Amino acid sequence: MPKGNVPRRVVTGHDANGVSVVLSDGIVPVHRVMPQDGVGFYEIWNTDSMPAPVAAVEPSEPTERSLRVPPEPNGTKIRINEFFPGYINELGNQSPFHRTESIDYGIVLEGEIWLVLDNSEVLLKAGDVCVQRGTDHAWANRSDKVCRVAFILVDGKFSEDLVELVPSIKDKLMLNGPHD
């Protein structure tokens, strides 16, 4: 399965004197591949509360946990997804249709990917940004090259007017990993 370069992660903090320092500098420590779906996840960072606690050092590696798509309640998540070519399902998509109660910023780093919505599709290319706002959607790499997308996910809450407009909006929420 083709892979691009492993992302480098630089984490800053403070030393015992309060001086800004680099706490870690290296490849992303958590990389998961789901060969049945042709996707890989590089878990960059997670926070579990808002406002996010900013300490001198992190008490533990925040990405060493289950592969959860939405962030934790009141949390954030940044990851880089790799969508490998050749994994289109019978519906013409690569991922299952899913929805999360979050705001997700998807920044295409390389390649191209189709954002598939209920009744439309949009082709996104390197440099494009998608602001995903709790809609039912899927992704499809229909090209012959790997597509890399950086996703920044922020926990959200559906507004009352949206719940009135789409009463079933919470029926098919993705709450854990891609196959929950």
N, C-alpha and C positions, 0 to 999 in steps of 0.2 A: 504494500500500500504506500503510495507516494506521500512524502512529508516535506514540508518546508523547513526552514531553520527553526530550532527550538527557541521560543522567546526568552530573552534575558530579563530578569526582574531585579531591580535595585530598590532596596528598602532602607529608608533613612530613620534615624531616631536621635537619641541624645546619650552622651557618655555620662559618667558620674559627676562631671563638672557642669553639665548642662550644655555642652558644646555639641553642635550638629555633627553627626557622623553617619557613615554608611554602616548599617547593621548587617546587611547581607547583599551580595552581588553575585548572581549566578543564574543558571537556567531555572525556569519555573519548576518548583519541586513536584507538582501534581499534574500529570498528564494521563488522561484516560481516553482510550479508543474503543469505539463501539463498532466492530467490523461488520456486524449484521446491517448497520445503517450507513456505513461509510462516513462516519464523522468522528472527529477527535476533539477533546476539550482540554485546553490548557487553563487551569484554575490559577488566576493571578492573585486575587485578594478578596476577602469577604469581611464585612462588618455585621454585627448582630444587633446594633441598637442605633438610635438616632436621638441626640447627636452621637456620632461615633466617638468612643473614647480615644483620646490621643495620649499615649503614655510614652515614657522614655524608651521602653522596649516592649515588644509583644510578648505576652506570657507563653504563647504557643503558636504553632504554625496555623493560621486561620483557614487554610485551604484543605487541610487533611480531615475531611469529613465526607459524608455521602454526596453523590452527585445530585444535587438539588437544583432544579432550573430556576425557580424564583428565589430571590434572596429570603433570608429569614425575616420574620415580622420586624418591621422598623429597621431593616438592614439594607445593605448594598452588596453587589457582587460585580467583579470584573473578570471576564474570561475571554479567551480567544478560541473560536471554533474553527476547525478545518472541515470543510465539506468536500469529500473526495468525489471525483467523477465516476459515473457508472452505477449509481445506487438509486435510480429513480424507480418508485413503486408504480403499481397499476393505476394510480390516480395522477401520475406525472409529477409527484413530489418526492422529496428525499426524507423529510421529517413528517411525523404525523401532524394533522391539524391539532393545534393546542392554543390555550389561552392562559395567561397569568395575570394576576391582579397586581400589576407593576407597570412602571414606565421603563422601557428598555431602549437604550441607544445602541444601534448597530452601525458600526463603522467598517465599511468594506476596505480591507487592507490590500488584498490582491485577488485577482480573478473576478468572477461575476457570479451572481446568484439571483434567482427569481424569488421575490416575496409573493406568496400566493395567499390571497384573501378569499372571502366567500364568493364573490362574483367578478374578481379582477386579479390581474397579476402585474407586477412592476419589476423590470430588470434593473438591478443595482450593480454598479461597476466600481472598481477601485477608486476611492475618494468619496464615494456617495455615503450619505448617512441616512438611516431610517430611524424615526422616532416611533416605536411600537407602543401603543397606548391601550393595552388590554384587549386587542382584537383577536378573534379566532384567525389563526394563520398557520402556514407551513412554509418550508424553505425547499428550494430545488436547484441544485447545481446541475444544469443541463449541458455544461461545456465539457471539454476534455482535459481541463486543468483544475488543480486544487483551488478552492476559494477559501480565503481566510477572512473572518469577520471578528472584530473586537466588539463584545457586548458589555455594556455597563447597565446593570439592572438595579432599579431602585424600588423598594417596596411601595405599594400604592393601595388605594382604597377606591372602589367604584363609587361614583357619586349616586345619590338617590335618583336623580333624573335619568341616568344611564340604566340603572336597575329597573326603573319603570318602563323605559323604552325596550329593554331586552330582559324580560323577567327570568329567562333561563340562563343568564350570563354566568352564574356561579355553578351551573350543573356540570360543566366539563372542564373545570379549572385543573391545570397541571400543578400539583402541589409538591411533588417530589422530583423524581428523575424523568427522563424521556419516556419511560414505559410504565408509568403508574396507572 
